Amino acid sequence: MAQSENEILDGIAELVNEETGLPKESVEMDKSFTDDLDIDSLSMTSIVVHAEEKFGVTIPDEDSKNLRTVRDVVAYIQQAQG
């Protein structure tokens, strides 16, 4: 069943917190993973892998490199679950 935007955002915030130690409330829809949250490519890869497991979706490498903001990831997961 597809999850709401807020449920996915909360899940992504949890994954970012586990990977980087950033507070979950700092993970907002319009934040860029690299520019605003200072997440490097290795951490981002880990977050994507864990997001695939958590949300039951597949995010191919060619798609994951285009996911620059939290909103990009939330929208991608929503569409993949739909």
N, C-alpha and C positions, 0 to 999 in steps of 0.2 A: 504494500500500500504506500502510495506517495506521501511523503511527509510535508508539513508546512514549511514555509520559508524560515520561520522562527525556530522550528525544531532542528532544521538543518544548520542554521546559524549557530545554535547552541552546541550542536555536535562538532562543528568545525572549530568553534572556540575552545571546546574541551581538548580536541586533538592538538591544536596549536599550543595550548597551555601545557599539555603532557610533553610535547616535543621541545618547547623553547623556554617554558617557565613564565611566559608572558601571562598577565592576568586575563582571565576570560573576557572581562568587560572591555578590554582594549581591542578585542576583535570585533570590528564593526563593518557593516556592509561595504562602505566605500573606501576601506583601507586597502592599500596595496601591500601585498606580502613582502616585497623587497624594499620598497621605499618607506612605507609607514611602519611596518612591523619588523623590518630588518631580518627577514628570514632568508637564509642562503639556499642554494639549489639542492644541497644534500638534505637539509631539513624539510624542504618543500616536497621532495620525492617521498620522504617518509610519511609526511602528512597525507599526500595523495594515496599512498598504499593503504594507510589506515582508514582513510575516508572510503575507499573502495570496499573494504571489509565491513566497516560500520554501517554503510548505507546500501550495501548489496548492489553496487554498480561497478562498471568497468570504465576506467578513464585511460584511454590509450596515450602513450607518450606524446604523440603528435598533438593531441588535444591538451594534455596537461601543461605543455609549455605556453599555451595561450591563456591559461588561467592566471591572470595577474592580480585580480582583486578578490576580496572575500565574496563580493556579489557574483563574480564570474563562476566561482566554485559552487555557490548555492544554486545559481540558475542551472548550471550544468547537471548537478545532482537531481534537481527537480525534474528536468527534462528527461534524464536517463531513467528516473523512476516512473515517469508518466506513462 
